[in-house]
Amino acid sequence: MSVAYLHADQFFPGWTVLVLKRHATELYELSHEERAALMEEVSEVARVLATTFHAIKVNYELLGNQIPHIHWHIVPRLARDPAPREPAWLVHHAPQPLEGADLTERLARLRAQLGR
């Protein structure tokens, strides 16, 4: 139903984008069964991110203003969060991409938790 990607900026460790495989721009365009299945996938990814990164809260964003396609931003918010009351979008920071072994390790941890 969907595919998960680590966001290129890992300033918020674990920031993940979950993208619907088929094209739709609004939740109401999905059948009841598709919506239910998608929400289960969103919830499972959020659970894995919260567990893996010891999140104290998980933020969920479904906007589509810039990319008109259903995709969720799932952002674990940690105890060391520099702006815990602000949306991730508004926290000014230098992007923190992961590369090489760090990226490989993070992906392996998440895939293991998701059973993939």
All heavy atoms as an XYZ file, in Angstrom:
943
protein
N       0.817     -1.197      0.000
C       0.000      0.000      0.000
C       0.860      1.260      0.000
O       0.542      2.216     -0.657
C      -0.914     -0.052      1.223
C      -1.532      1.253      1.558
S      -3.296      1.354      1.648
C      -3.867      0.881      0.085
N       1.985      1.238      0.771
C       2.858      2.404      0.859
C       4.312      1.954      0.927
O       4.607      0.780      1.115
C       2.510      3.246      2.090
O       2.786      2.517      3.270
N       5.192      2.928      0.793
C       6.630      2.683      0.919
C       7.206      3.777      1.826
O       6.786      4.927      1.749
C       7.329      2.638     -0.461
C       7.190      3.931     -1.204
C       8.765      2.211     -0.336
N       8.136      3.382      2.693
C       8.715      4.321      3.652
C      10.134      4.686      3.240
O      10.902      3.833      2.788
C       8.716      3.701      5.050
N      10.463      5.964      3.413
C      11.796      6.480      3.127
C      12.262      7.312      4.319
O      11.466      8.055      4.897
C      11.777      7.430      1.912
C      11.294      6.815      0.644
C       9.955      6.909      0.263
C      12.179      6.139     -0.198
C       9.505      6.344     -0.919
C      11.730      5.576     -1.383
C      10.398      5.679     -1.734
O       9.951      5.127     -2.910
N      13.531      7.212      4.660
C      14.075      8.159      5.623
C      14.159      9.516      4.933
O      14.606      9.616      3.789
C      15.479      7.744      6.065
C      15.587      6.757      7.200
C      17.046      6.476      7.515
C      14.862      7.233      8.442
N      13.719     10.537      5.619
C      13.841     11.901      5.098
C      15.330     12.202      4.933
O      16.162     11.747      5.728
C      13.191     12.871      6.083
C      12.979     14.235      5.541
N      13.980     15.175      5.500
C      11.880     14.825      5.010
C      13.504     16.292      4.976
N      12.236     16.106      4.669
N      15.680     12.957      3.909
C      17.089     13.270      3.647
C      17.733     14.025      4.809
O      18.919     13.879      5.061
C      17.209     14.095      2.367
N      16.952     14.807      5.534
C      17.451     15.567      6.683
C      17.095     14.801      7.956
O      15.925     14.679      8.313
C      16.816     16.955      6.695
C      17.258     17.817      7.860
O      18.129     17.392      8.645
O      16.710     18.933      7.986
N      18.083     14.297      8.632
C      17.854     13.533      9.859
C      18.154     14.352     11.117
O      18.522     13.807     12.156
C      18.681     12.242      9.834
C      18.115     11.202      8.886
C      16.781     10.665      9.380
O      16.721      9.954     10.382
N      15.696     11.002      8.685
N      17.963     15.676     11.039
C      18.080     16.512     12.228
C      17.174     15.964     13.319
O      17.537     15.928     14.493
C      17.715     17.960     11.895
C      17.743     18.870     13.089
C      18.955     19.356     13.557
C      16.583     19.245     13.730
C      18.998     20.202     14.657
C      16.613     20.085     14.837
C      17.822     20.561     15.301
N      15.955     15.547     12.934
C      15.069     14.812     13.831
C      15.301     13.337     13.522
O      14.808     12.834     12.495
C      13.604     15.187     13.604
C      13.286     16.601     14.005
C      13.230     17.603     13.065
C      13.063     16.924     15.337
C      12.949     18.911     13.431
C      12.779     18.222     15.719
C      12.724     19.225     14.759
N      16.081     12.643     14.355
C      16.436     11.255     14.043
C      15.201     10.382     13.799
O      14.274     10.367     14.607
C      17.197     10.797     15.289
C      17.744     12.058     15.876
C      16.678     13.098     15.611
N      15.213      9.726     12.652
C      14.119      8.840     12.293
C      13.047      9.465     11.428
O      12.126      8.772     10.994
N      13.136     10.759     11.144
C      12.118     11.414     10.310
C      11.919     10.564      9.071
O      12.849     10.304      8.308
C      12.563     12.807      9.952
C      11.570     13.638      9.178
C      10.548     13.207      8.387
C      11.532     15.059      9.131
N       9.881     14.265      7.847
C      10.467     15.415      8.287
C      12.303     16.055      9.706
C      10.151     16.745      8.013
C      11.989     17.369      9.427
C      10.921     17.702      8.599
N      10.698     10.112      8.876
C      10.364      9.193      7.795
C       9.213      9.748      6.973
O       8.314     10.392      7.514
C       9.980      7.814      8.376
O      11.122      7.274      9.054
C       9.528      6.837      7.307
N       9.247      9.487      5.683
C       8.151      9.849      4.782
C       7.545      8.551      4.278
O       8.251      7.704      3.726
C       8.641     10.722      3.603
C       7.475     11.086      2.689
C       9.345     11.973      4.119
N       6.254      8.389      4.499
C       5.520      7.197      4.064
C       4.650      7.611      2.880
O       3.768      8.467      3.019
C       4.662      6.661      5.211
C       4.002      5.319      4.964
C       5.039      4.204      5.056
C       2.895      5.093      5.965
N       4.916      7.021      1.708
C       4.286      7.446      0.457
C       3.331      6.370     -0.041
O       3.708      5.195     -0.157
C       5.365      7.719     -0.619
C       4.729      8.167     -1.932
C       6.366      8.754     -0.123
N       2.107      6.779     -0.330
C       1.124      5.873     -0.916
C       1.621      5.417     -2.280
O       2.066      6.240     -3.094
C      -0.219      6.597     -1.052
C      -1.410      5.780     -1.533
C      -1.793      4.713     -0.514
C      -2.592      6.704     -1.826
N       1.568      4.119     -2.561
C       2.087      3.611     -3.837
C       1.239      4.041     -5.021
O       1.767      4.323     -6.090
C       2.189      2.080     -3.793
C       3.338      1.583     -2.953
C       3.416      0.072     -2.992
C       4.541     -0.444     -2.141
N       4.566     -1.910     -2.115
N      -0.070      4.059     -4.872
C      -0.908      4.501     -5.990
C      -1.174      5.991     -5.850
O      -1.065      6.557     -4.765
C      -2.211      3.704     -6.048
C      -3.309      4.179     -5.121
C      -4.633      3.505     -5.518
N      -5.758      3.944     -4.750
C      -6.525      5.007     -5.039
N      -6.246      5.788     -6.068
N      -7.573      5.299     -4.293
N      -1.498      6.644     -6.951
C      -1.699      8.080     -6.876
C      -3.085      8.413     -6.328
O      -4.103      7.894     -6.778
C      -1.531      8.751     -8.239
C      -1.752     10.224     -8.147
N      -0.881     11.059     -7.467
C      -2.758     10.997     -8.572
C      -1.353     12.288     -7.507
N      -2.486     12.284     -8.176
N      -3.079      9.291     -5.356
C      -4.284      9.938     -4.829
C      -3.796     11.171     -4.104
O      -2.678     11.200     -3.581
C      -5.043      9.020     -3.888
N      -4.632     12.204     -4.082
C      -4.223     13.435     -3.408
C      -4.954     13.652     -2.083
O      -4.475     14.411     -1.244
C      -4.445     14.666     -4.305
O      -5.813     14.727     -4.680
C      -3.573     14.599     -5.543
N      -6.082     13.010     -1.897
C      -6.885     13.214     -0.691
C      -7.277     11.877     -0.078
O      -7.536     10.898     -0.794
C      -8.163     13.997     -1.022
C      -7.925     15.339     -1.692
C      -7.176     16.333     -0.818
O      -7.173     16.179      0.424
O      -6.590     17.270     -1.381
N      -7.363     11.846      1.243
C      -7.769     10.610      1.924
C      -9.153     10.141      1.489
O      -9.401      8.941      1.381
C      -7.736     10.803      3.447
C      -6.351     10.871      4.080
C      -6.466     11.203      5.562
C      -5.600      9.563      3.885
N     -10.058     11.078      1.225
C     -11.410     10.680      0.831
C     -11.458     10.003     -0.538
O     -12.458      9.386     -0.890
C     -12.388     11.859      0.897
C     -12.065     13.019     -0.024
C     -12.302     12.958     -1.399
C     -11.549     14.197      0.494
C     -12.016     14.018     -2.228
C     -11.261     15.269     -0.334
C     -11.498     15.186     -1.681
O     -11.218     16.242     -2.505
N     -10.371     10.085     -1.309
C     -10.305      9.390     -2.594
C     -10.034      7.896     -2.422
O     -10.195      7.138     -3.372
C      -9.221     10.003     -3.479
C      -9.521     11.433     -3.877
C      -8.367     12.105     -4.601
O      -7.260     11.545     -4.667
O      -8.595     13.216     -5.098
N      -9.633      7.500     -1.239
C      -9.356      6.091     -0.971
C     -10.626      5.388     -0.511
O     -11.477      6.002      0.139
C      -8.291      5.961      0.127
C      -6.970      6.685     -0.095
C      -6.041      6.459      1.084
C      -6.316      6.251     -1.390
N     -10.704      4.123     -0.808
C     -11.827      3.344     -0.283
C     -11.654      3.216      1.223
O     -10.565      3.440      1.773
C     -11.853      1.948     -0.923
O     -10.752      1.180     -0.457
N     -12.704      2.831      1.892
C     -12.638      2.627      3.341
C     -11.524      1.644      3.688
O     -10.742      1.872      4.625
C     -13.990      2.125      3.864
C     -13.962      1.794      5.314
N     -13.976      2.758      6.294
C     -13.876      0.606      5.953
C     -13.905      2.179      7.470
N     -13.854      0.871      7.298
N     -11.424      0.573      2.924
C     -10.409     -0.456      3.175
C      -8.994      0.091      2.964
O      -8.081     -0.204      3.734
C     -10.645     -1.685      2.293
C     -11.919     -2.444      2.607
C     -13.199     -1.793      2.066
O     -13.120     -0.877      1.192
O     -14.279     -2.172      2.541
N      -8.807      0.882      1.897
C      -7.496      1.473      1.631
C      -7.098      2.438      2.745
O      -5.950      2.432      3.198
C      -7.498      2.227      0.298
C      -7.510      1.349     -0.917
C      -7.619      2.164     -2.193
O      -8.505      3.058     -2.289
O      -6.800      1.921     -3.096
N      -8.057      3.282      3.181
C      -7.756      4.223      4.269
C      -7.372      3.482      5.532
O      -6.412      3.841      6.215
C      -8.953      5.134      4.553
C      -9.004      6.381      3.749
C     -10.025      7.372      4.274
N     -11.328      6.800      4.563
C     -12.287      6.613      3.662
N     -12.076      6.957      2.406
N     -13.443      6.100      4.009
N      -8.128      2.443      5.850
C      -7.841      1.670      7.060
C      -6.457      1.017      6.971
O      -5.677      1.059      7.935
C      -8.924      0.622      7.279
N      -6.140      0.445      5.828
C      -4.838     -0.200      5.650
C      -3.711      0.827      5.734
O      -2.668      0.578      6.362
C      -4.787     -0.943      4.317
N      -3.902      1.990      5.115
C      -2.888      3.040      5.162
C      -2.674      3.513      6.597
O      -1.530      3.683      7.032
C      -3.277      4.214      4.260
C      -2.308      5.396      4.248
C      -0.916      4.975      3.784
C      -2.860      6.512      3.376
N      -3.733      3.714      7.336
C      -3.587      4.163      8.722
C      -2.895      3.115      9.583
O      -2.138      3.453     10.494
C      -4.941      4.555      9.310
C      -5.531      5.810      8.682
S      -4.375      7.217      8.556
C      -3.977      7.488     10.268
N      -3.114      1.850      9.288
C      -2.388      0.794     10.000
C      -0.895      0.891      9.700
O      -0.067      0.722     10.593
C      -2.922     -0.588      9.622
C      -4.250     -0.920     10.268
C      -4.189     -0.905     11.790
O      -3.211     -1.443     12.361
O      -5.112     -0.357     12.409
N      -0.546      1.163      8.449
C       0.865      1.298      8.079
C       1.488      2.536      8.729
O       2.608      2.468      9.237
C       1.024      1.320      6.562
C       0.696     -0.020      5.939
C       0.825     -0.055      4.425
O       1.309      0.931      3.826
O       0.451     -1.085      3.845
N       0.761      3.643      8.735
C       1.242      4.851      9.406
C       1.494      4.550     10.883
O       2.540      4.894     11.443
C       0.237      6.019      9.252
C       0.587      7.180     10.177
C       0.159      6.493      7.808
N       0.546      3.874     11.512
C       0.666      3.554     12.937
C       1.829      2.618     13.210
O       2.548      2.783     14.209
C      -0.637      2.930     13.445
O      -1.686      3.855     13.340
N       2.038      1.632     12.360
C       3.132      0.689     12.563
C       4.487      1.375     12.395
O       5.402      1.153     13.200
C       3.015     -0.493     11.599
C       4.124     -1.522     11.732
C       4.212     -2.209     13.091
O       3.311     -2.047     13.928
O       5.212     -2.922     13.309
N       4.625      2.221     11.396
C       5.875      2.956     11.221
C       6.102      3.871     12.427
O       7.211      3.936     12.963
C       5.888      3.745      9.894
C       7.056      4.714      9.829
C       5.931      2.780      8.714
N       5.076      4.551     12.884
C       5.206      5.427     14.050
C       5.626      4.635     15.286
O       6.486      5.083     16.053
C       3.897      6.157     14.304
N       5.041      3.460     15.486
C       5.399      2.629     16.639
C       6.873      2.245     16.585
O       7.602      2.348     17.571
C       4.529      1.371     16.685
C       4.822      0.482     17.906
C       4.174     -0.878     17.780
N       4.734     -1.672     16.694
C       5.933     -2.269     16.727
N       6.707     -2.162     17.786
N       6.357     -2.976     15.687
N       7.328      1.823     15.403
C       8.727      1.420     15.242
C       9.653      2.614     15.475
O      10.674      2.496     16.166
C       8.953      0.787     13.849
C      10.427      0.707     13.504
C       8.304     -0.585     13.806
N       9.315      3.765     14.938
C      10.150      4.950     15.136
C      10.183      5.359     16.607
O      11.243      5.676     17.145
C       9.647      6.109     14.277
C       9.785      5.931     12.775
C       9.086      7.074     12.040
C      11.238      5.823     12.359
N       9.027      5.336     17.260
C       8.970      5.710     18.678
C       9.813      4.762     19.527
O      10.552      5.199     20.416
C       7.523      5.718     19.157
N       9.724      3.475     19.234
C      10.486      2.483     19.982
C      11.981      2.604     19.697
O      12.805      2.621     20.619
C       9.993      1.068     19.627
O       8.601      0.983     19.939
C      10.749      0.003     20.375
N      12.339      2.674     18.447
C      13.746      2.711     18.039
C      14.464      3.948     18.566
O      15.612      3.863     19.006
C      13.857      2.647     16.509
O      13.242      1.444     16.052
C      15.302      2.675     16.048
N      13.799      5.087     18.524
C      14.450      6.349     18.886
C      14.031      6.871     20.260
O      14.407      7.970     20.642
C      14.204      7.397     17.802
C      14.826      7.016     16.498
C      14.069      6.441     15.489
C      16.189      7.176     16.283
C      14.637      6.057     14.293
C      16.775      6.809     15.087
C      15.998      6.234     14.096
N      13.242      6.093     20.991
C      12.799      6.476     22.339
C      12.084      7.827     22.322
O      12.380      8.717     23.133
C      13.970      6.479     23.321
C      14.764      5.217     23.283
N      14.288      4.020     23.787
C      15.984      4.939     22.761
C      15.178      3.075     23.598
N      16.222      3.600     22.963
N      11.161      7.972     21.386
C      10.429      9.232     21.235
C       9.508      9.464     22.426
O       8.928      8.526     22.969
C       9.613      9.201     19.946
N       9.382     10.725     22.792
C       8.408     11.079     23.815
C       7.083     11.484     23.169
O       6.058     11.534     23.834
C       8.924     12.195     24.746
C       9.310     13.437     23.956
C      10.105     11.691     25.556
C       9.687     14.632     24.814
N       7.116     11.733     21.855
C       5.932     12.060     21.064
C       6.275     11.821     19.611
O       7.434     11.910     19.220
C       5.536     13.532     21.283
C       4.350     14.004     20.495
C       3.068     13.349     20.977
C       1.852     13.808     20.206
N       1.519     12.939     19.078
N       5.282     11.503     18.810
C       5.465     11.369     17.368
C       4.556     12.387     16.694
O       3.382     12.500     17.043
C       5.120      9.940     16.877
C       5.237      9.853     15.359
C       6.007      8.904     17.552
N       5.097     13.144     15.751
C       4.304     14.081     14.954
C       3.958     13.446     13.627
O       4.773     12.720     13.047
C       5.080     15.368     14.687
C       5.275     16.233     15.924
O       6.041     17.176     15.867
N       4.618     15.956     17.034
N       2.757     13.744     13.140
C       2.258     13.230     11.874
C       1.843     14.424     11.029
O       1.097     15.276     11.489
C       1.022     12.356     12.081
C       1.202     11.238     13.067
C       1.086     11.450     14.439
C       1.462      9.946     12.624
C       1.243     10.420     15.337
C       1.612      8.905     13.524
C       1.500      9.150     14.883
O       1.653      8.118     15.769
N       2.309     14.473      9.789
C       1.934     15.555      8.877
C       1.476     14.960      7.551
O       2.184     14.152      6.958
C       3.123     16.491      8.607
C       3.588     17.263      9.804
C       2.758     18.503     10.084
O       1.947     18.907      9.221
O       2.934     19.077     11.165
N       0.303     15.348      7.114
C      -0.229     14.971      5.802
C      -0.688     16.267      5.147
O      -1.770     16.746      5.434
C      -1.393     13.990      5.940
C      -2.160     13.638      4.672
C      -1.271     12.876      3.701
C      -3.397     12.837      5.001
N       0.165     16.843      4.322
C      -0.143     18.144      3.751
C      -0.463     18.036      2.265
O      -1.616     18.142      1.878
C       1.016     19.119      3.994
C       1.330     19.365      5.481
C       2.610     20.171      5.633
C       0.171     20.034      6.172
N       0.538     17.870      1.434
C       0.313     17.737      0.000
C       0.227     19.049     -0.752
O      -0.135     19.055     -1.923
N       0.545     20.145     -0.105
C       0.494     21.433     -0.797
C       1.582     21.556     -1.854
O       1.354     22.105     -2.919
C       0.651     22.587      0.191
C      -0.456     22.631      1.209
O      -1.211     21.689      1.363
N      -0.538     23.720      1.927
N       2.775     21.057     -1.556
C       3.884     21.144     -2.504
C       3.922     19.948     -3.442
O       4.214     20.100     -4.623
C       5.213     21.260     -1.755
C       5.351     22.566     -1.024
C       6.689     22.688     -0.324
O       7.497     21.773     -0.331
N       6.924     23.829      0.283
N       3.655     18.773     -2.911
C       3.615     17.549     -3.727
C       2.217     16.969     -3.585
O       1.881     16.385     -2.550
C       4.684     16.539     -3.261
C       6.081     17.141     -3.376
C       4.576     15.239     -4.077
C       7.178     16.308     -2.766
N       1.368     17.139     -4.596
C      -0.026     16.703     -4.482
C      -0.173     15.182     -4.624
O      -0.648     14.667     -5.638
C      -0.727     17.464     -5.603
C       0.347     17.719     -6.617
C       1.626     17.841     -5.846
N       0.247     14.489     -3.585
C       0.179     13.033     -3.528
C       0.148     12.669     -2.049
O       0.862     13.284     -1.248
C       1.419     12.422     -4.201
C       1.399     10.929     -4.242
N       0.837     10.235     -5.294
C       1.840     10.000     -3.363
C       0.949      8.934     -5.058
N       1.552      8.768     -3.891
N      -0.655     11.681     -1.682
C      -0.740     11.304     -0.273
C       0.604     10.774      0.200
O       1.124      9.793     -0.333
C      -1.854     10.267     -0.030
C      -3.219     10.915     -0.275
C      -1.760      9.691      1.382
C      -4.394      9.951     -0.166
N       1.162     11.482      1.170
C       2.395     11.048      1.823
C       2.413     11.640      3.226
O       2.052     12.788      3.435
C       3.641     11.452      1.026
C       3.844     12.918      0.904
N       3.089     13.721      0.062
C       4.714     13.745      1.521
C       3.495     14.965      0.155
N       4.486     15.017      1.053
N       2.789     10.822      4.172
C       2.847     11.223      5.578
C       4.287     11.490      5.981
O       5.174     10.692      5.685
C       2.319     10.103      6.469
C       0.857      9.887      6.388
C       0.190      9.086      5.508
C      -0.135     10.474      7.212
N      -1.149      9.136      5.735
C      -1.385      9.986      6.786
C      -0.091     11.366      8.282
C      -2.573     10.357      7.395
C      -1.284     11.729      8.879
C      -2.506     11.230      8.436
N       4.505     12.576      6.697
C       5.766     12.807      7.385
C       5.544     12.321      8.812
O       4.624     12.793      9.495
C       6.143     14.289      7.384
C       6.540     14.793      6.041
N       7.856     14.954      5.671
C       5.792     15.147      4.967
C       7.909     15.406      4.433
N       6.666     15.527      3.974
N       6.354     11.384      9.246
C       6.246     10.820     10.585
C       7.551     11.169     11.299
O       8.621     10.715     10.898
C       6.006      9.301     10.526
C       4.793      9.003      9.636
C       5.829      8.733     11.929
C       4.611      7.538      9.300
N       7.440     12.003     12.331
C       8.624     12.602     12.946
C       8.674     12.268     14.435
O       7.875     12.797     15.214
C       8.631     14.140     12.761
C       9.923     14.738     13.289
C       8.393     14.529     11.306
N       9.615     11.403     14.833
C       9.778     11.155     16.264
C      10.356     12.410     16.938
O      11.292     13.014     16.423
C      10.790     10.012     16.339
C      11.018      9.552     14.951
C      10.527     10.607     14.028
N       9.781     12.778     18.056
C      10.296     13.914     18.825
C      10.908     13.357     20.103
O      10.253     12.637     20.854
C       9.177     14.914     19.120
C       8.443     15.431     17.860
C       9.332     16.163     16.865
N       9.804     17.431     17.349
C       9.256     18.601     17.047
N       8.206     18.660     16.231
N       9.750     19.712     17.544
N      12.157     13.695     20.337
C      12.949     13.094     21.401
C      13.084     14.024     22.608
O      12.812     15.219     22.510
C      14.333     12.722     20.867
C      14.378     11.964     19.539
C      15.803     11.574     19.195
C      13.458     10.759     19.556
N      13.547     13.486     23.705
C      13.721     14.269     24.927
C      14.691     15.430     24.703
O      14.525     16.498     25.281
C      14.212     13.370     26.061
N      15.669     15.243     23.834
C      16.662     16.306     23.575
C      16.226     17.268     22.459
O      17.027     18.051     21.956
C      18.003     15.686     23.250
C      18.036     14.882     21.968
C      19.436     14.300     21.725
N      19.534     13.666     20.454
C      19.319     12.377     20.222
N      18.973     11.588     21.221
N      19.444     11.869     19.016
N      14.966     17.212     22.078
C      14.415     18.071     21.027
C      14.669     19.542     21.366
O      14.331     19.994     22.454
C      12.913     17.798     20.919
C      12.281     18.370     19.679
O      12.557     19.541     19.342
O      11.491     17.663     19.057
N      15.259     20.308     20.440
C      15.574     21.710     20.731
C      14.348     22.624     20.767
O      14.426     23.735     21.281
C      16.514     22.110     19.593
C      16.102     21.219     18.464
C      15.704     19.913     19.110
N      13.232     22.187     20.216
C      12.018     23.016     20.179
C      10.784     22.104     20.272
O      10.037     21.966     19.313
C      11.984     23.844     18.908
N      10.571     21.490     21.430
C       9.534     20.459     21.527
C       8.109     20.936     21.284
O       7.236     20.128     20.977
C       9.696     19.936     22.957
C      10.403     21.021     23.693
C      11.263     21.716     22.683
N       7.866     22.204     21.368
C       6.500     22.722     21.161
C       6.265     23.225     19.741
O       5.165     23.636     19.405
C       6.199     23.818     22.163
C       6.256     23.325     23.601
C       5.633     24.322     24.539
N       5.843     24.018     25.920
C       5.214     23.085     26.613
N       4.332     22.326     26.024
N       5.464     22.899     27.889
N       7.292     23.200     18.915
C       7.194     23.707     17.548
C       7.057     22.555     16.546
O       7.611     21.484     16.757
C       8.450     24.507     17.183
C       8.644     25.757     18.002
C       7.572     26.796     17.752
O       7.092     26.904     16.605
O       7.208     27.507     18.713
N       6.338     22.793     15.440
C       6.341     21.794     14.366
C       7.759     21.636     13.801
O       8.535     22.604     13.785
C       5.414     22.399     13.300
C       4.676     23.497     13.973
C       5.506     23.958     15.134
N       8.083     20.461     13.360
C       9.411     20.197     12.802
C       9.755     21.200     11.703
O      10.902     21.624     11.569
C       9.492     18.770     12.269
N       8.760     21.605     10.931
C       8.988     22.518      9.801
C       9.551     23.857     10.243
O      10.217     24.536      9.476
C       7.675     22.812      9.075
C       6.859     21.626      8.800
C       5.724     21.249      9.474
C       7.077     20.624      7.817
N       5.242     20.081      8.956
C       6.052     19.681      7.934
C       8.050     20.436      6.847
C       5.970     18.560      7.122
C       7.962     19.321      6.035
C       6.940     18.408      6.174
N       9.239     24.277     11.469
C       9.604     25.615     11.912
C      10.890     25.673     12.721
O      11.319     26.757     13.126
C       8.461     26.223     12.742
C       7.139     26.413     11.997
C       6.096     27.027     12.909
C       7.325     27.247     10.739
N      11.501     24.542     12.954
C      12.732     24.505     13.740
C      13.910     24.785     12.804
O      14.244     23.960     11.950
C      12.901     23.146     14.453
C      14.200     23.122     15.246
C      11.709     22.872     15.371
N      14.506     25.951     12.947
C      15.631     26.327     12.094
C      16.863     25.523     12.504
O      17.194     25.447     13.685
C      15.909     27.827     12.193
C      14.772     28.646     11.684
N      14.500     28.784     10.342
C      13.811     29.339     12.334
C      13.433     29.528     10.186
N      12.979     29.891     11.380
N      17.501     24.935     11.505
C      18.674     24.099     11.771
C      19.428     23.860     10.465
O      18.879     24.025      9.389
C      18.246     22.752     12.370
C      17.427     21.917     11.433
N      16.063     22.072     11.290
C      17.777     20.933     10.567
C      15.616     21.220     10.398
N      16.631     20.511      9.931
N      20.670     23.461     10.607
C      21.443     23.028      9.443
C      21.021     21.601      9.128
O      20.913     20.770     10.038
C      22.928     23.085      9.752
N      20.717     21.283      7.873
C      20.328     19.913      7.527
C      21.398     18.910      7.970
O      22.592     19.210      7.928
C      20.208     19.945      6.004
C      19.960     21.384      5.679
C      20.724     22.167      6.715
N      20.936     17.747      8.396
C      21.852     16.706      8.845
C      21.597     15.418      8.059
O      20.882     14.533      8.529
C      21.688     16.463     10.343
C      22.128     17.639     11.167
C      22.043     17.372     12.657
O      21.772     16.272     13.092
N      22.282     18.400     13.438
N      22.169     15.330      6.870
C      22.010     14.090      6.102
C      22.840     12.967      6.725
O      23.860     13.225      7.369
C      22.541     14.458      4.724
C      23.489     15.582      4.973
C      22.964     16.318      6.172
N      22.359     11.756      6.555
C      23.131     10.575      6.957
C      23.758      9.983      5.717
O      23.133      9.947      4.656
C      22.224      9.524      7.591
C      21.783      9.734      9.018
C      20.928      8.557      9.466
C      22.953      9.904      9.952
N      24.972      9.495      5.854
C      25.655      8.889      4.718
C      26.409      7.660      5.175
O      26.640      7.458      6.368
C      26.617      9.901      4.082
C      25.917     11.122      3.518
C      26.879     12.170      2.983
O      28.092     12.058      3.227
O      26.406     13.090      2.316
N      26.807      6.868      4.220
C      27.683      5.735      4.467
C      27.184      4.792      5.537
O      26.020      4.396      5.554
N      28.081      4.445      6.454
C      27.784      3.449      7.491
C      26.657      3.906      8.407
O      25.856      3.079      8.863
C      29.043      3.152      8.299
N      26.573      5.214      8.691
C      25.503      5.702      9.568
C      24.135      5.477      8.935
O      23.197      5.036      9.599
C      25.688      7.194      9.872
C      26.903      7.466     10.735
O      27.306      6.578     11.517
O      27.447      8.580     10.627
N      24.017      5.772      7.652
C      22.762      5.551      6.942
C      22.446      4.067      6.870
O      21.314      3.652      7.142
C      22.830      6.159      5.542
C      21.604      5.943      4.655
C      20.352      6.526      5.284
C      21.848      6.537      3.274
N      23.421      3.261      6.530
C      23.227      1.809      6.434
C      22.758      1.234      7.759
O      21.823      0.429      7.805
C      24.535      1.124      5.979
O      24.900      1.654      4.700
C      24.367     -0.380      5.882
N      23.380      1.666      8.851
C      23.019      1.162     10.178
C      21.603      1.569     10.558
O      20.827      0.772     11.058
C      24.030      1.681     11.215
C      23.827      1.122     12.616
C      22.832      1.918     13.443
O      22.685      3.138     13.208
O      22.183      1.314     14.319
N      21.242      2.820     10.313
C      19.898      3.283     10.666
C      18.842      2.542      9.860
O      17.825      2.111     10.394
C      19.776      4.791     10.464
C      18.410      5.301     10.917
C      18.361      6.778     11.151
N      19.240      7.143     12.238
C      19.495      8.407     12.585
N      18.943      9.401     11.925
N      20.310      8.675     13.583
N      19.074      2.383      8.576
C      18.117      1.649      7.742
C      17.993      0.203      8.197
O      16.877     -0.339      8.256
C      18.537      1.716      6.276
C      18.365      3.072      5.593
C      19.023      3.054      4.225
C      16.902      3.453      5.495
N      19.095     -0.436      8.537
C      19.057     -1.830      9.000
C      18.249     -1.953     10.292
O      17.450     -2.886     10.434
C      20.475     -2.348      9.195
N      18.443     -1.023     11.219
C      17.684     -1.055     12.478
C      16.192     -0.932     12.218
O      15.389     -1.686     12.796
C      18.123      0.088     13.400
C      19.435     -0.154     14.094
C      19.897      1.034     14.916
N      18.903      1.607     15.797
C      18.965      2.861     16.238
N      19.935      3.669     15.871
N      18.035      3.329     17.055
N      15.817     -0.007     11.349
C      14.395      0.198     11.078
C      13.788     -0.975     10.315
O      12.680     -1.426     10.626
C      14.196      1.507     10.321
C      14.534      2.760     11.129
C      14.498      3.990     10.250
C      13.617      2.903     12.331
N      14.510     -1.480      9.332
C      14.006     -2.645      8.583
C      13.818     -3.849      9.488
O      12.830     -4.591      9.366
C      14.953     -2.986      7.437
C      14.849     -2.013      6.286
C      15.785     -2.398      5.143
N      15.646     -1.459      4.057
C      16.657     -0.929      3.394
N      17.904     -1.260      3.687
N      16.439     -0.069      2.423
N      14.725     -4.062     10.408
C      14.615     -5.196     11.342
C      13.362     -5.036     12.202
O      12.631     -6.015     12.427
C      15.869     -5.297     12.206
N      13.117     -3.825     12.667
C      11.937     -3.588     13.507
C      10.629     -3.729     12.720
O       9.610     -4.126     13.269
C      12.008     -2.191     14.138
C      13.072     -2.048     15.178
C      12.775     -2.885     16.406
O      11.651     -2.986     16.874
N      13.808     -3.533     16.922
N      10.679     -3.386     11.448
C       9.487     -3.508     10.595
C       9.313     -4.907     10.038
O       8.309     -5.213      9.401
C       9.557     -2.507      9.439
C       9.319     -1.046      9.807
C       9.736     -0.130      8.665
C       7.867     -0.828     10.197
N      10.328     -5.756     10.246
C      10.252     -7.114      9.725
C      10.428     -7.179      8.223
O       9.836     -8.019      7.547
N      11.236     -6.291      7.659
C      11.460     -6.235      6.205
C      12.908     -6.432      5.866
O      13.791     -6.104      6.518
C      10.977     -4.907      5.632
C       9.501     -4.748      5.821
C       9.028     -3.441      5.278
N       7.609     -3.333      5.591
C       6.909     -2.245      5.465
N       7.477     -1.161      5.025
N       5.648     -2.212      5.757
